[in-house]
Amino acid sequence: MELVKVGEKTYYIKNATNIGIYKIDDKYVYIIDSGNDKDAGKKILKIIEEQGWNVKGIINTHSNADHIGGNKVIQDRTNCIILANNIEKAFTEYPILESSFLYGGYPFKDIRNKFLLAKESIVTSIENNIPDGLEYFALKGHFFDMCRYKNK
């Protein structure tokens, strides 16, 4: 994983699912998505700590496991908030919903894996909680309440 600066306050970490970083000041950052599992979360934390930053929160674009898989380890280690929109909040708090939705019922063991079943995390609604300087737009289609985030 490699940190790449793309704007005054914005970065991304190269990964199979790229991880966004939004710097709110010299000390704190928000992570946008968290990779596919706890190992991705640990690597993200290492990169952030190497920069001397602290995690204020995680903003999830949507609740597919490859975007929320690092949430739990990052939240457990930093006590950060996790922000998500509507149905994505529910799927992130109850990840079994993703594999159940795809399967059509309680998923059999073979599809309850890290690719479809992230660890649950505690989520706050993005409504009225988006960091200053960011705005979001609905991108329904790929997943129920997927969002896009950008600088104002």
Summary of the structure (lengths in Angstrom):
residues: 152
radius of gyration: 14.7
end to end distance: 27.4
largest distance: 46.4
contacts: 505
relative contact order: 0.17
helix: 29%
strand: 27%
